[in-house]
Amino acid sequence: MVSHGEVRQSLDYNPESGILTWKVRRGKAKVGQEAGFVVISKAGKRYRQVRIRGKLILSHRLIFFWMKGRLPVDEVDHENGNGQDNRWTNLREVTH
């Protein structure tokens, strides 16, 4: 797993908009560009995912790590059910 410091050095997060942006150039991604891409789960829900150090991480889990400095114990839920709404007020740590 990537370290908390590396995540903070590589990505910026706006808790009000829920958007992660690159602070450094990564491949084709430019500084200031929104990080990640949309994926569709088996259940048909849409989420954003970010590739960092070759590993794919769901944006909401990465945001939780960015904000708290630790991974969630179990899951991160989107309170309003919209998997692309990554505003901090919409994310909560839950058990399955």
KACOR-V319455 format. One line per field, one symbol per residue. burial: # if it has 24 or more other ideal C-beta (glycine too) atoms within 12 Angstrom, else .. A space follows every 10 residues. Layout:
burial = ???
This chain:
burial = ......#..# #.#....### ##...#.... ...###.... ......#### ##....#### #######... ##...###.. ..######.. #.....
